């Protein structure tokens, strides 16, 4: 093992089983085995037969629970499923330890191919936005529309508030941070995350805060928690350096699906100035800007995001020729 490599993770079969993941009212959680990965899929039973499928992809350090509020608001419009990317939520690490953007996109594609759900209305936030952009670019047959909430696309001038998150991807930093913060309570950690991700952390209800603390306590018991976080961060940063046809911006230009872009004016991780660049890059795009939102608008202002998506859905339906 070289000095820059992280410790290997035990095989999934010998990992300890953590406490149960929370499943909100009206949701189901199941595990799907695929080549090289096992994915946890959160879903809501369709309100009626024949609804178009939708798949939601969370951001760095998040999980499928990040989409619960928006999924509930879209009952009757789509048949919602949200994936836990490998190593996050209730999904174990990938067999090969690969947490690159390409590997995450491959996991999403494998699930969609296996489920036979395509084309879907694909949603992505932050890291999940980069993953979803790559999926839409390389497999346009799988994506009917694309909705990106603060997508993590490369920025030339990264905000200072985003730098500490990026440092987690450096070899050894995650382990060092884990040691330095060993005495921090889960409540302290969650307050820090909410302060970074929300435009106004005061919008988080006491119940939602308690659930977030319980989920973090659960995930901190997982032996691969820091490994998955650091390697995914490194995978995202590596994707920022790719040029040519593998560049995320080049792939954004290749997306054929009608695209809804959502940006928050108080986002401390993805610059609000990127909204206009994204609107120019995606050829068939519409832009929703929420001045008071942070990095997770689908959690902070789910009603606004749901309304904008329903407008996109209606416009897409009216543009589809009959027969």
Buried (B, 14 or more C-beta within 10 A) or exposed (E): EEEEEBEEBEEBEEBEEBEEBBBBEEBEBEEBEBEBBBBBBBBBEBEEEEBBBBBBBBBBBBBBBBBBBBBBBBBEBBBBBBBBBBBBBBBBBBBEBBBBBBBBBBBBBBBBBEBEBBBBBBBBBBBBBBBBBBBBBBBBEBBBBBBBBBBBBBBEEBBEEBEEBBBBBBEEBBBEBBEEEEEEEBBEBBBEBBEBBBBEBEBBEEEBBEBBBBBBBBBEEBBBBBBBBBBBBBBBBBBBEBEEEBBBBBBBEBBBBBBBBBBBBBBBBBBBEBBEBBBEBBEEBBBBBBEBBBBBBBBBBBEBBBEBBBEBBEBBEEEEEEE
